[in-house]
Each structure stands twice: as C-alpha cells, then as structure tokens.
Amino acid sequence: MAEIDPDTIRTRGEFRDQLTLLRTSADLSVRAVRDLVKQAGDRWSHSTVGDWFAGRSLPSASSAELFVRVLRVCGVTSAEELERWLAAWRRLQRSPGRRGGVEPYRGLAAFRSEDAAWYFGRAELVDALVARVRELEADATLAVVGPSGSGKSSLLRAGLIAALENERAVVVLTPGDLPAKALRAAISDADGRPLLIVVDQLEEMFTLSHDEARRIEFSRLLTVERPPDSVVVLGLRADFYPHALRIPELAAVLQSDQIVLGPMPAKCIKQMIVEPARRAGVAVDNDLVERLLSEYGSLPLLSHALLATWERASNGRMTLAGYLSSGGIAGAVALSAEQAYGRLTASERNVARELFLRMVNPGDRTGDSRRPIERTDLDDTADTVVEAFVAVRLLTVDVATIEISHEALLTAWPRLQEWIESDRDSLHTLRQLGAAAVDWRDKGRDTDYLYRGSRLEQTNGILPRRMNALELEFLSASLVDERLANAARRRRSRRRNQLVAVSLVLALIAGTMAVVSYLKTVTADEERDRAWSRQLAISATRLRATDPALAAQLALSAYRISPTVEARSSLIEATGSPSVTRVVRPVPVPQAIAVTSDGRTLIGAGSAPTDTSVLRWDLGDRRRPVPAGEPLGVHKKEVYAAAVSADNKLLATGGADLAVKLWDISRPGTPRALGDLPDGPTNTVYSLAFGPSGDLLASGSADSTVRLWKLDFTTRSYRLVHSVKLGDFVQTVAISRDGRWLAAGDRAGTLTLWDLPRWRRVGVVSTGSLQINTLAFTPAGNELAVGTPRGGLQLWAVPALRRVASAIAPPDNWVNSLAFSTDGDRLALGSSDNVAQVWDRRTGILLAALPHPAPVTAVTFLPGEQELLTSSNDGTVRIWSIPGPTMAGATATVTTVPLSRDGRVAATVGGQAQLWDVHEPRSPIALSPPLLAPGNEPLGGAGALKSDGSMLAVGTNGRSLIAWDTRDPARPRRLLTPLTGPAGIIESVAFNADGTLLAAGSDDGHVWLWDSTDPTKPVSLPNPLDAESGYVFMVAFSPRSNLLAAATAKGTIRWWDVTDPRRPVLKATRKASLDALYAVAFDSTGNLLASGSSDGKVQLWNVENPAAPQQLGSALSGLHGTVTSVAFSPDAQTLSATSRGGQLWTWSLDNPSSPTLETVVSASPKAVWGLALAPDGHTTATAGSDRLVRLWETDPERAATLICTTATPALTPEEWATHAPGIHRPNLC
C-alpha cells in the first residue's frame, strides 16, 4: 500500500491520490466523510467534497475550513500533519497549470468561477452579459435563457460571477424544493457590498417545488421584493419558458430583460477545444479538431468527449486515436457510464438502477430533468455505486446531496433511457407522492393532506426502496388513515342496519357516536404510535454499529411510544453489548483528554480552532457524569496533549500555541493556572507524560525535541533539566510506572529509550513504520507497546528494544492510543477504524470491540478495571462497562451453550472450554482456566454440563468425548480416559435431567450413550441407537421422562424410550422436513418439542404420546438461513430459535398451535449456533461462529431499566430532531 505523504504532492492527480489514500486508510466512504463532517457542524453544503476525492477540483479559499474538517474526520489529528496538508493545498493553488495537476475540461459538470481561466469560447457573450449587468439600475432582474446543454451554468459561474465577484457580493443558488428559504439563507451570508444574486437552474422551482404559493413567493423575492441595491440574474432552461410566463413577475422580466443563448459559432467551438489544452501545455492534433467540429452537436457531450480524450493523451498531445477510443462525441458518455456500470456487482447494478431513477424528474410536456437527492436518503449499499459514477464525472456529490452531472446523461446513456421509459408512469406517481409528502409535512402532518381512495391506490406500483424517509412516512400514514376510514364506514353501515326505533335510534346515536369517536381517536393514535415506533426502532438498529449509546436511547424511545415487535427487538438488541455512558463536549470537536488516577475527574482540552477550552467533568458517579466548574480557557490555539500527575495535584496541557501550561488542580473546586513552563518548545506540543512521583514532566513536540522538567509543587519552582533533539517531530512520549524508563516515538518511526534516573540513552531502533503515533509501557515496565499507522501494533522488550511476538491483530488503520490494565493482562487500543478494542495480551483473544462514530483518539482503563474510557473525534467521551455481557475465550466456533440447572454456571466450548460465573449476566466472570484435551487436541463446539454442574463433557474434533469433574469449577479435573465409541465427529452432547445418562449424536449416524451416575467414572453403554439417517446433528432429553429425541441430516426425528439405557426402545420416527434438521428441544413439561431445519423453518410437536407425535399448526418461517438451535423458556411460555443468518427469534406460546412473534434480534454478524434460556426466565445466551457467547436481557421492562441506568446524557433536542423528525418525544425513565 502506498504511503500517505502530503509533502510529495505537486499535481492535482497526486492530491487526489493522496487524499483518497487518507480516506481509505481511515476506512471511510465519501458518504461517511460527509456524515462525519455534517456531525461536526458543517455549513458549507455547496462545496463538492466528492470532486476533491475524484481530483476534479481543489478546495477553494472559501472552503478551507471545510477542507480542515475533512482532514480531521479522515484521521489527521496533529497540527503538524494538518499543516503539511494545507501547505500541499497552497502549493497547488499557486501553480494550477501543471500537467497532471489540472484537468482543463469539466466533462458534464459546469465550469465554476474558480475555473474561469479554463473557460473559453464564450468571451463575447461574457462581455455582453457583464456589460448588461453593469448597465442595469441598482434594483433589476435579468434572465439568461437557453436550451438544455447550451452552457448557461458555465456562463453564469465562470463568466459573469468570475468577472464581477471583486465588484459585488455574490450569492449563487439553485432553487431546490424550498426556493424562498434557500434564497433567504444565501442572502443572509452576504457582506455589505452591492449584491449580485445568481439563480442557476431556475426550472427547479417547477420540477422540485409543486406548491404554487411557494413559486409566487420566490418569484416576488427575485423581482419586486428583491433586496436593496441588488441585481438578480436568472438562468432558465428554454423548455420551461411557458411555465415562467404563467407567473406575472417572471413574465415581466422575460418580456423586457433577457439574453438568449443560441448555438455556438464554429470559431468559438474551436477555442473551447484548443485553448484549455494549450494553456495546460498540451497540443491538439488538427485532424482531431476537424473531427470534433464536424461531429459537434451538444456542448456537454463535446465537453465529456474532450475530457475522455484528455485522459488518453500521450506525449503531450491529444490525438484522434485517443478520441475514437473514448467513444467519440456520440458515445463517450455512454462508454464511461457502461464501464462504470460494468465494474459493479449484480446487486450493485440493481442499486444503480434505483439510484439513477430517484435522480430523474420525468418531463410533463417538457424534457426529463435531473433531481438532486439527499445523501441521508441513501443506505450504505449505494456508496460503491455513487463513487463508481463520481469517478467518471457522471454524478456530482457534495456534503449533503448527490445529482446527475448534466441532463445530457439522460439521453446519452441508452441504458438509463430504457430505465426511464420502462418506469415513467411510476416515476410520475413517485414525484407526485413526494410533493404531497412535503405539503403534508409543511401543514403540520394534518391528516386532511393525506392520500385517499384512487390516489392512494396509484401508489401500489412504487417500490418502497425508491422512497425517501418522508415519502415512506407519508404513505404509511395514508394507509393507516385509509384503514381507519374504511373501518369507520363499515361500523356506520352496521349501525344503520341495526336501528330499530326512532327513540332508540336517538339514544344509541348519542351514546354510540361518542364511543366510536373516542375509539377512532384511540385507534388512530395507536396506529400513528406504531408507525413512529417502527421508524425509531429501524433508526436505532442502523445506529447501533456506530453509536450504541445513542441507539439504546432511540430503541427505548421506540418501546415507550409503542411496544411493537421492532421496538422490543431493538430494545433487547441493545442489551447484548457493553453498557456505555456518554460525556458530551458542548462543542463537538476533537479533544485531548486526561483522567485523574482515582478516576473521579475527566479533563478534556479542545483540539479545534473554534474550541480550545479546558473542561472538567466529575466522574464520581460514572453513570451520571456532570460538568465540574468553569472552563479553564487560557489556550489561544488547539490543545493536543493533556496529562495529570499521579498524585492528582498538577495538570499539564500543550498544543499549537507553543507552550506547556501547568495547572494546580489539588483543590478541584478552585483550580489555578500556574503559567507556562520555562524553556518551552518552539513548535507544536503533541505529547506530555508525568513521572510516577509527579516531580518530572516530559514533552514531545514538532521541533523534534524531547524535554524534561523538574517540578517542585511545594515551592512552585519548575526548571528544564534535559532537552534532546531527535531526527523528526516527536509524536509521543511515555514514562514507565516505576519511573525507570522514558520512551519517545517520532514521525520517522524511530523509537528512543532512556534510563530516566541516570538520564542515559539506552537504545534507538527503527520500527519500520511510517511514524509512531502512541506508546504505552506494561505495568511492570518490561515491555513497550508501539502504535503506528495502518494497523501497526508492536511490542518491544525493555531495555533491550527487541521485538516481542504478539498475536493481537488490530484493525488495518491508524492505532492512535494504547493502554494496559493494571495487571498487564489486557491491552486496549483506539483506532481510526472508529473502534476501540480490548485484547487478552497473552492469548491474543479479542475481548471487546466497541464501535464509535468517528476515529478513537484515546483509551484508558478506569480504576477497578471493569470500565474503559474512550474519546473520539466526535467530541464525545464514552465510559464502557467491559467486557460487558459476553464471554470470550473460545478459539473456534461455539455450537452449544451449556448451563447449570441453577443458571449460575455456564461453559464456553470451542477450540478450548472454560467455566464462567454468570449469576450477574452483565458481567460474567471466568471461573476456570482454559480447558484443553490431551495433547492439546482442539475441542469441538459441542458440549454439555450436568444439571448440578458437577461434570462437563465436550466433543473433540476427532471421535471422542473429553470429560471433566467440575464440582470445583475453579479447578476442574480432567478424566484420564476419553469417552470413545463414535466413528464420526460428535455434533451434539446432552445429559438427561438427573445427570445419570450422557448422549452424543455423531456423524456416523448413531446416538451413543454413557452411564454418568459417577462423574469420575462414566461407563460406555452397548448398542448405540441407529438414526438410520446419516448425520445426527442434535440430541435432546425430555426433562420429565426418559424420552430421547434426535434430529438428523435426512430431515427425520427419532424418539427412543431410554428407561433402560442398555435396552432402548424406538418409539417413533417422523419426517419433519424435506431438508436437514439441525435442532431439536423439549419444553419443561416434556409435552412439546420443537425442531428446526435448514430451510429456515421451526415446527412444534405434541409429544404427550411419544409413540404418536403430532405436528402443531404450520411451521414457523422467516429466519434467515438454517435454523441452528431451538429452546424453550423455563415456564414453557416462550420459544426461541437461532439461525445461520445471525438471528435470534422469539415467539409467545399462549397458543402453541399458532405462536405469536415477539422479537427478532440480530444476535451476531456471523452464524449463531448455540442457544440457552436461563432458569431466571429473562436471560438468553447465544453463541456462534464469531467465537463469542452473548447474554441478552429478554424482558423488555428489565432491558429498559438497564438502559435507564446509563442513559446519560439524554438525547439533545438536536439529536432527537436528527434521528426522530416530527415524532413526539416520550418520557424514557
């Protein structure tokens, strides 16, 4: 992979490549960058971020702050690195004409004001337009009218605006669906100079806005009510001329003040072809010029062909051969589109069709037009598609929207034409639906504005995936309202037929109508609440992968509004991950953090130009952090480093203002600034570290120097004792806990180690990395962890500085922060992959992966070691309970979750086995060390625990069972002799209710039995049970009888009576599925049995008569993939099932013949194989291919209580408006 180095950037192409490399190294799509920039408070929605990544343009001067935001979210956290990027940007601004650093042709996109130097062929028209504007009176409106593709946008932007932007304040906008609002917002940012208002694509007021009153309001603002001392210039597509004439104010402008764009003369076309290339130092062959002039028909198509030919130029020449290979004027656009389309997968091509159709407005007596759509209306599956077409300039994206680059694509790409024609009717209906939805929203969601009757029926042909969130909400509300209206009509009809007498009629009407009115109101409210609940639950599920704290509150909100299946599912899903509390910075900017050694105070210093405050929070109640005191606002520039002394008396901060500041925080209520340390750095401070006694402070800075000060808190004397120059910027410094060692890492990837008491350099090594981001000593000080870019994590022995092997595999992105637990057994890391991870340092097992919405810049264990504090670039600190309701330790897939009868002990089985105390499901504790087979043979995933917890039996990957005496779970004793007999791999293991019989289902098609009365001496029983059906995937005992059931690969269930286990009796065989059966389980009464098959179905059986089992009702379906496990709750009122698709489904068994779906939980990103329902009735355990066992709180009210204990702070009004627009906010806790 190429290295990220902005210092090497000399051309625009190199800028594009390096910026894209930075984005991909942060594992971000263009959309993800947009989302994070938007969260950070972006207000520059006009800037085309996608153009920067595609190399079509550079950030303009007005977009500098946006460019900084983009760099931040892509992981550029240091001031020095930021300055290197800005220097590269300034270099390109000073020399835009270098070959490879500029593209002189814009393709389908319009020229902008910053492209004026490359805009040729319209000089006479530009001069005429500029002169006309200068001649107009102070308050006047002028229209520029031309057909689609005549170059109106380029004329207005690269011609008119570029010529007048030094004379007038310029406001440029496109109307959108709220044109008046867009105009007012644009004008509000203008300075006090005379105003030039340019409205490009005026036709949008007809294609995107369907409210006549809005059109009239906008027209008046552009004409008779325009701002004082302003000139308004309108760009209008000629086929919308009749539409504009219907509005009196626009008609007056068109009749008196307009310029018409006619065909370009041949000499102007030649200038457009030749001059941009000449300015870039490239020649255009004469035969190419002649060919272009002869084939010219449309400016956009010519421009795209020129761009495609430019990209094929060689040896400083644009040639006819290059032009022909691009497809020519007639085919260049189609060729580019088909090449982009051809690189997509089958599923992505379906996404592409839906995406492009959403961006088309079908013409109504006009040509079709493009339609911008909000990026937030797209899901993640669209990212690859968008980027593919952005790369060939056919789509344009900015922070907020995406649109087709020019209407020419609508006719130049045959495939798109075919899509439009085949769906034209439904596109018309969808646009009408969108307009109605906007109108409904603007009228306060008044039901009078909903669709009814035939208008509602017309929407049947619209695919839901083509609708945005508002359109779906509007349609859902219309359907609900229609159902209510139909129900009311039916009730009225019945009442008419039941009237008997006039006197009774009057009484009944009076009473019944009141009840009906009430019930109608209640029913309508309930339907509305259910729709809101489902919408919020979906939002919570989507958000959980990036911000679980926010997602949990949304899930609880959904449940409080209405306990729908979706809301209950989302609520329970929130309980399967570590609890997390947020500490939100008032201004959402990155920050440098430090925590006092007692874990009671958090300090955060702003790392953004807009916020450099040093803030404090009281963590005394870690579930309810609160601000502590006033900000310590002394820093004038960004702060990148903060550290607290071990005795909690001193705070040190440093950053871009070239100073290390010291604070007395010994009295938390009255902190005092102690000033700058003497002989401080001459460049940005990146890192600070106190010695263990608090009398030494080390710093690393961009002047390539490590400094060490001696601090005397009592006398307030501080002096520099050492200053050492290294070879490059010092990114990080660390001091071991015993004060013996000081380490420093620099931007060149060099690691330096000193013996601190003797101040002697003991080692210098190159880590082989681009740079060193972070350092952390183990508690013993004998090893040093080094974090680097691109997923680099190294361990070095101290003081030898010798590499130490490590099994830890962090994300393939920048490692920004490292921290060891007090015992040194766990290592936490924060990554630009937007995740914090906790690893078992000795085994290399991942214990927890904690998702964030932005790069994680800091991690630290809090006292007690059960909580991890993290900070990310979204300006939020999070406190996680770790490892949470999970049990790690398996080294292979886990297919069963053995539980003791009392629910206090569980086993994890996969590669190795381990016993756990799970009486507190939110924080399970390992009871035993990992248990291995003789000779370290890997254990399989099948295992069983005797009901009293005294014996654990586990199948190996061979053909035997290994058993342990677990009466002392802290010290299990492996039985000397493995249990043998099966001739195939053991798929399933089970004990009977009293623990005297052990059964194993094998791939040899048999069920094998052992007498386990004595857990120290199990005895093999003769005559294994023949399933006569190939593999036996699962066995299960009835809890109330001696009935044993087996599920087989041929879809059959067999039942045996094992009252005499030496002489089992076959009771019944049933064909349960045409596909393989993977799961079988009895309920607690022994009268019900559930089976699960590979076709995703669950079947219930009545087995009261074991000789004649009967199916109950139809099979339950819907699970994604194979049903891998089934289980009943202890009270037999609930049935659960897991699937290979990672789901956990639960049904209520109030009526076993017709179970009711309760929840569908996404339990794992991989297959779930194991399932167990605890005796407490509200805890469920799942396990699978991700090698984790998760514990879920399945009682919704208990789940709500769990969330309420950590729901701090509550969602802000802004967060609620973002994630739940238009929805009433409920009381949560």
ZATOR-357169 format. One record per residue (C-alpha): x, y, z. Coordinates in pm, whole numbers, plus 50000, padded with zeros to 5 digits. Layout:
BEGIN
XYZ;...
END
This chain:
BEGIN
500005000050000;501335034449909;502405057650189;500465088550286;502815118150243;501335152050154;504845166250115;505135147249784;502075163849630;502925185349330;499975179349095;496215176949125;496365139949042;498775134549329;496475154749554;493565132449453;495555100549510;496925111049848;493555123949973;491835091949862;494565071350029;494005090850350;490265084050332;490645046950258;493245043250534;490555056050770;488175030450611;485695057550518;483495060950211;482835095350064;479395093450224;480885085150562;483175115450535;480135136650456;478245123050755;481095129850995;481695164850856;477995171850891;478045159951254;480925183451318;478735213051227;479455218350857;477645247550698;479275246050354;476835222850180;477665238949844;481215225449839;481745194249631;483735171349856;483365143149605;485165164649346;488205167049575;488445129249613;487875124449240;490515150349153;488185172648955;488825202849171;490745216249465;489215231649776;488575268349715;489715295549955;486195297950095;486225260550160;489445259850361;487705253350691;485655225450534;488865210250399;490295210450752;487175192650877;487535166150607;491155160250707;490135157351073;487495130951014;489965111550796;492295108251094;494635138351067;494815147151435;498125165151478;498685201851394;501885193551211;500245167950987;497425192550921;499905219650824;501595195950578;498255190550403;497465227650396;500915235050254;500295210049974;496945226449902;498525261249890;501245248449653;498645236749404;496695269249431;499815288549334;500545266649028;497335253548878;498665247948529;500945218048573;500165188148352;498575161148565;497695186548831;494745200548637;492035188448407;491285216148160;487905201348063;484975197048301;483115168548131;479405170148205;479945193248502;479635230948464;482635254348487;482715273248817;484095307348900;487415292049008;487635275748662;487395308948479;490965306648350;489975274748162;486675287548026;486975295047653;484645300947362;482175324747526;484265356247564;481935378247356;478845366047535;480515370247875;481445405947788;477915413447673;476365398447984;478755416648217;478125449448039;474365444148059;474525437948434;476645469048484;474155489548281;471175478248486;469855500048762;470655491049119;467475470349153;466865449348843;466355413548727;467815397948411;467125363448261;469565341448067;467555316347864;468855287047661;468135250947577;469495222447790;473205218747720;473745254047588;476155262847871;474025285448092;475565273948421;479135278148295;478325312448152;476855324248481;479555309648705;482835310148513;481835340548309;479585365048495;480465356948857;484195354548791;484115388948624;482095406448897;482995389249223;485505416649307;482905443749246;479865428849415;478975404749688;477875373749500;475125349449606;474625319049384;471995292349440;469695267049282;466055268449400;465515232949530;462125223449673;462075253149914;463285281449689;462375311249908;464055295450209;467185288350003;467315324349881;466895339550225;469585316850367;472005326150089;471385363550124;471905362550499;475595353650448;476325382350208;478535411750305;477545448250277;478585454149914;476095457449627;474595423349568;474665400749263;472175372449306;472585344449051;469835318249043;471035289148832;468625262248707;465545283148777;463505254248633;463925236248966;461155258349105;458835239348870;460385204448886;461165202249258;458595225649411;454945217249349;453435244649565;452195273849354;452265297149653;455955289749705;456695296949341;454945330349358;456705339449683;460085330849531;459325350049212;458425381249408;461655378649610;463575378049281;461735407349129;459525432649306;460785423549656;464455418149577;466985430849835;468025467549803;470955475849577;470925441949409;470905427649059;469315393549005;470345371348711;468265340548637;469335310048436;466335292548279;466085261648058;464195271647743;461595243847758;460375258448089;459815292647929;456005287247915;455965277648284;457735310148376;455335331048163;452425319148381;453895338648675;453345376148616;456555387748786;458735363948580;456815371548263;457655408448303;461365400148326;461265377148022;459485403447816;461965431247893;465335418548022;466655385947882;469675372347698;469215341847480;471975316047434;471985304647075;474245279246901;477995284846939;479805296746625;482455273146487;485305296446588;484065296246949;483785258246949;487365256446823;488515278947107;486685256547353;488545226447210;492065240047168;492655267447426;492275247847751;494755221647631;497165248347508;497015265447845;497885232048007;500835227847771;499295200847553;498795201847177;495585191347000;496085174346663;494435192346370;492605161146249;491065158046594;489875194246583;488305188946243;486605156946355;485185173846665;483835203346465;482175180046217;480525158846486;479615186446730;476015186946841;475905193447215;478205212247449;478035187447738;478735157647513;481615175947347;483005185547687;482835149747812;484485136847495;487275162547537;487815151647896;487915114947796;490365123047515;492505143847751;492765113747981;494055093347686;496635119647580;500255108347545;503505125847476;501875159647527;499295155147250;495555149047228;495025126946926;492245114246703;493065078746808;492535088047173;489235104447083;487985074246891;488935050747174;486835072047412;483705065647207;483625099647041;481075127247100;478195103547038;479475075647261;481915089247520;479275094447786;477655060647721;481055043647722;482035059648054;478675050348204;478805014548081;482375009848201;481395022048549;478255000548541;480224970248423;482524971848726;479584967848964;478354935049109;474894922049024;473404935749345;475174969149296;473704971748947;470224969049095;471174996749336;472455017649042;469145014948859;467155025749163;469635053649240;469525069148893;465745066948871;465455085549201;467545113349047;465255118248746;462245141148714;460115127348426;459065155748199;455435166648169;455335182947825;459005191647888;462185171647864;463225149948154;465375167448413;467775157848689;466735158549052;469205161749342;468595138049633;469785139449992;472735117150080;470935108350404;468205091450195;470715065550073;471825035050265;475385021550276;474834998549977;474815029249749;478315041349842;480205019349595;477775028049317;477995065249383;481785065149389;481955045049064;479965071248874;481565100849051;484935087748934;483825091448570;482195125748634;478655113948567;477485120948922;478325150849139;478245148249515;478705173249792;478355171750166;474565169650156;473365159549809;474035138649503;472865145649148;473445136948784;476155159748650;474085171248349;470745163748184;472715152447878;473265119248052;469505112748045;469585109547667;473215099947604;473185067547805;470845042447637;470555020447944;469315049748154;466875059547878;465485024047885;465115025148263;463295058248249;460865047547976;460015014448143;459255031948472;457955065548353;454455061448499;455685050748842;458255079048839;455445104148775;453475089049061;456515089749289;457205126449217;453575134949291;453805114749611;456955133749709;455285167249654;452265156349856;454525143950137;456325177550156;452995195750161;451725172750439;454875178750643;454665216350598;451005215850708;451965200451040;451155164850925;447465173350907;445515141950807;443455162550561;446535163050335;446995125050324;446305103650016;442975085749997;440985064249758;442225062449400;445255084649466;446375060149733;445755030249505;448025045849241;451005042149473;450815003849461;453355002749179;456005022849361;458855002949510;459425013049875;463185013849821;462695043149581;461075064149851;462875086250099;462035086050468;459425113850442;457675097050150;457555063750336;456195081050645;453545099050439;452455067250261;452355047850588;450225074850749;447915074950444;447455037150458;446705038550830;444235066750780;442545048050495;442185016550705;440645036650986;438255053650747;437175020250596;436645005750941;434545035851037;432435032050721;431814995550798;430775003951150;428395030851025;426855005950780;426274980451053;424685006551275;422215016551005;421074980450969;420594977151342;418335007351402;415004995751538;413015025751654;413325063151645;413515066952019;416155040052048;417995054551750;418415088051917;419715072452234;422035048752053;423425075851828;424155098352121;425945071152312;427465051352028;428875080951839;430695092752147;432225058352192;433025054751822;434605089151815;436685080252116;437685046251977;438535061551641;440775086851807;442395060052020;442855036751722;444305064251505;446695074151781;447735037951828;448365033251456;450395065251447;452385054551752;453095020551600;454395037051283;456595060551486;457815031651699;458845011051398;460585040751239;462605047751555;463475011051601;464875009451250;466925040851315;468255025951638;469284993751465;471165012751194;472895034851450;473985006351679;477044998051469;478475032951518;476965047851834;475395021752064;474685046852343;472565068252113;470985037251959;469945024052302;468055055952383;466305055452045;465345018952097;463905027052439;462055056752291;460525033852029;459405009652300;457905037252515;455935050652218;454555016252127;455874981352216;455914968751858;457884937751755;460504960651604;460764981651921;461014951552153;463634936151925;465734967651910;465444972152287;466664936752358;469374940352096;470764969652295;471414946752593;473814923552410;476714947952411;478594966052690;476714993652869;478015027852775;477625063052914;478405094152709;480215125352821;479395150752550;481535181352491;479335212252438;481055219152106;481535186251918;485245188951837;488205165451896;489875169052234;492935158252428;491865140752748;493335131053083;491835113053384;492915116153747;494405084753900;491365079754124;489115080353817;486955108053964;487785136753728;487925138153348;489715166753175;489195174852808;491035201752613;489705213252276;491775204651968;489945227151722;490465263751629;486895270951739;487235254752084;490425253552291;488745253252632;489975230152905;486855214453058;486365191553358;483735165553447;483015148453778;483035110453730;482145102254090;479015085253957;480245070953632;476715065553510;475875102153571;478925123453482;478415160653539;480445191553445;482785203153721;483425240253746;484105266653486;486265261053174;489985267453208;490235288852896;493825300352869;495005283652548;494755305252237;495205276851988;494425239951960;495425217252250;496835183152155;498195169752483;497005167552843;498385148653143;497655146553517;500245138153781;499765105653974;499015124954297;496315144554111;497865178154204;499095190153864;497595192253517;499775199153214;498465209252871;500145217752544;499415223152179;499665247151888;500405278352096;503985265752153;503795262752530;503355237552807;500935251653061;500735239753420;497685239953648;497235234154018;494215210554049;494915198754405;491685215754508;489175205154240;486815233254325;489425260754278;491985251354010;494705277253942;496785284253634;500505282553717;501725296353385;503985283253112;506935260853186;510295277653118;512405270052811;509425255052637;509015241252285;509375262151972;506745242751782;503515223651845;503335201152152;501995166352074;502515146352392;503015150252767;503815124753038;504345127953415;506715106153613;505135084453886;506035108254169;504755138853987;508065157554001;509075150853638;507235160553320;508285150352968;507085165752643;507345157052274;506925184052011;507165193351645;510575209651699;511845173451709;512745176952075;512115157452394;512145179852703;512175170453069;511275194453352;511875190953725;508765202353915;508545212454281;504875216754365;505565229354717;507905257754620;506315263454279;509695260654110;509925244753766;513095241053560;514115223953239;516665196953320;517085179452983;516425187552619;517285162652345;516935167551971;515705137751770;515555132251397;511935142451335;508775155351502;508275138351838;504745124351824;504555106852161;506385102452492;505765077752777;507265071253123;507085036853287;505045033453607;508165027453816;509845058553672;512725038253534;512245043853162;511355072352926;510425064152565;509795086752267;508455079551918;508885102751622;507375108851281;510125089051110;509145057551301;512175058451532;511835046151891;514225060252153;514595047652512;516305064352809;517235052353157;515435080953328;517135082353673;520575082053509;519475101753203;521245077752973;520065068152627;519945030152622;518555023252276;517425037251943;515635014951689;513655019951372;510245003951396;509985002351019;506785022351032;505775054850866;505565070851209;504875062851574;501505075051698;501415063152057;503405044452325;502445025452641;504575006452893;503334974753057;502744979353433;505954960153504;507864982553264;509494952953090;507684957552758;506634987352548;503664987952310;504005009251997;501045020751786;501605030851424;499595037951107;497905010650903;497054987651191;500574986751329;500964973351682;504394963051803;505664950452137;509304956952235;511254942252523;512714968152761;515534977652786;516864955152508;514494970352248;513954936252094;510684928251914;508324905852108;505874883451924;502204892351962;499014875151848;497004907451864;495644918151525;494274953851540;492204969651259;494094978650943;494085015551025;495915040551244;496405029551604;496035062451792;496095052252159;497155022952379;496585014252744;497344984052964;495194971853252;496784973053596;497674935953586;499044939353233;496854910953103;494664932952886;495584958352621;493154984652496;493665003252171;491885031351989;491875031351611;490975053851320;488825024151217;486245040051452;486615012551708;488195006852048;489284971552123;490264952552435;492584922752387;493884894952609;497574902952570;498774867752638;496354847452422;495604873052151;491854868452203;489684898652131;487644905252445;485614935252331;485114956452019;483484989852097;482105009051795;482315046951762;481035071651502;484505086651447;488195077751493;489075068251851;491885090551978;492275079652343;491665049052562;492295044052933;491225018753196;489435033653494;490225021953849;488574988653916;489494976953566;485854969853474;485395001953277;487185016352977;487095053452895;487425063052529;487485095752337;486765100751969;486815128451714;483095134951752;483855153652075;482365126552297;483965106352574;482385072552641;482605050852952;482125013752874;481464985153114;483844958252987;483794932252864;480024935052903;477554906452872;479914884952669;482174855352730;485284853152515;487934826252526;486814801952259;489344797051982;486874781351737;483154781951657;480884776551959;477834754951880;476364749752228;475974770052549;475834745752846;474144760053158;473794745253506;470284739553643;470514769853873;471784791953592;474854803053784;477494784053583;477954783553205;480574768252980;482094781952663;483114754152425;485044760052105;488674750052049;489004750652427;486494750652712;486084773553012;483654776853303;482064810153391;480074825253675;477024840753507;474814848453806;475314885053708;474774883353330;476014918853264;479504909853389;480284872553367;483474861453544;485774833353433;485864805953699;488354781853545;491424784153328;491014773052965;490444735352947;492234715552678;492124679852550;495114656452598;497894665852364;496194699552312;493834683752057;491274710651962;487864706952118;484784709151901;481874732251971;479564705452117;479364702352493;477024696452786;477054704553156;475434681553410;472414698753564;474104701453905;477274715053741;479404685453852;480524673053511;481364688453174;481534667152858;482894680952532;483374665352189;486734667952019;487344674051652;488134637251638;485824609351754;485894611052131;484444629552428;486564645952695;485014649153041;485954670053344;484894667053705;483704702753768;482454700554122;485134726454195;484644749453895;487804769053973;489884737253940;488204712753700;489814678253689;490024661453353;489154624453348;492124604153245;490344583252983;488464599152691;484994585652615;485204567252285;482984547552051;481684571051779;483134565951433;482434601751326;482684637151456;480434644051755;477824670251663;475814672451987;476054662452355;473324661552621;472744649252980;469364636753097;467504655353372;469094637753668;472534636453509;472814598353509;472874594353133;475034611252869;474164610552498;476164621452192;474984624551832;477624616351574;478324619351205;478354581251196;474544582051211;474274569451569;473464582351915;475984569852173;475184565652543;477234565752865;476204559853224;477334591953402;475994584653750;479544587353885;481034618553727;484514604953783;483854571753606;481384573853316;480654539753163;480084533452793;476794515752717;476404489952442;474134491452140;474294527552011;470994540051877;470754538551496;469204570151349;469184554151001;469504588950854;473144598650822;474474626051050;472824631451387;473004669151433;471304672751772;470084651452062;467794661852348;466314645352658;462814651952787;463034667853134;460054648253267;460604613453122;463204590552977;462444601252621;465414609152396;465004627052060;467484630451774;467444653751469;469104640551154;470544652150825;467744635050633;465074656150798;463764629651039;463224629651415;463574597551612;462324592051967;463584564552200;462484553952546;465734550152741;464224539853073;466564510053044;469524526352866;471014492252790;467864482852602;466454514752442;463104512152269;462384531451946;459034549151998;458514568951678;460094582751360;458714613251181;459714630550860;459854666450982;461384683650680;462504677750324;465754694050432;468224685650707;467184690251070;469774708051282;467864714651602;465514697551846;464444706252204;461774696852462;459884721852674;459894719753055;456684698853062;458064673152822;454844675552618;456114699252348;459064695152116;460434719951863;462524711551559;464494734451328;465534727550969;467944740850710;465104756850513;464664782850791;461554767350950;460624757751306;457974731251373;456204724151703;455184688451801;452804674452062;454654645052219;452334636952508;452044603052342;455664595152243;454514567352016;452414591151808;453924626351793;451654651751622;452554683851440;451044715151591;449954740851335;452044752551044;455794756251053;457134789751171;459154806450896;461114837950828;464504830150977;467484837850756;469204805250669;469394772750863;467674770551200;470644760751412;469154757751759;465814759051943;464984762952312;462004768452543;461754791852840;461554775153186;457794782153208;457234768052858;455534800652753;458224811752509;460084795252220;463364808452082;465364798751774;468654809451621;469784809351260;472814807551044;471954843250942;472874855251292;469314860051418;467544851951744;463754848251705;461284845251993;457604835551992;454944835752261;453264801652310;449944813152456;448514792152175;451114765952075;449224758551755;449634794751649;452624811151821;452904849251822;456144865651712;457654886151994;461144896751881;463704893151605;467174901851730;470344905051523;472454884651761;475724882951566;477284894051238;478064857151181;476144824451220;474604817151561;474764780251652;474254778152027;471234788452236;470234785152600;467464801352807;468454806553170;466274794853462;465604831253561;463264833453262;464704865653121;468314858253022;469174842052690;472634830552581;473704827652218;476984816552062;478374810251717;480974814951452;482354847251598;483534826651900;481664848252150;478884838952390;476474867752440;473964871852721;470734890352641;468164905652872;464924894452708;462414910652944;461644944452781;460994962453109;464224949453261;466024959652942;464514994452974;465784996753333;469284987053220;469315014252956;467975039953201;470945033853433;473325045853160;471175069652952;473365099753027;473145124952892;469695122352741;469375128552370;469705165552298;466875183152111;469195184851809;469895147351822;466195139851855;465375162451561;468045144951353;467015109251428;463305113151501;461985142651298;458335150051360;457935123351629;456605131251975;459345125652234;458305101852517;459485100752877;462095073152894;462925065953256;
END
